[in-house]
Amino acid sequence: MEMEELKRIADKLNDVCGELLSLENLSEGQEGVLQGYVDVLTAISEGLTKFRK
């Protein structure tokens, strides 16, 4: 798998998690887990962007 494809996948997963965070009726635990995923996926995406340069 190429770096650009990995970045694209991380960005897409980040978008999905962001959309899930906008849902109502999430428990604090669910919200915390989703925010954790967003943080990790953002770090992966940023790391792949810097690695590519």
Summary of the structure (lengths in Angstrom):
residues: 53
radius of gyration: 12.5
end to end distance: 17.4
largest distance: 40.9
contacts: 126
relative contact order: 0.20
helix: 83%
strand: 0%
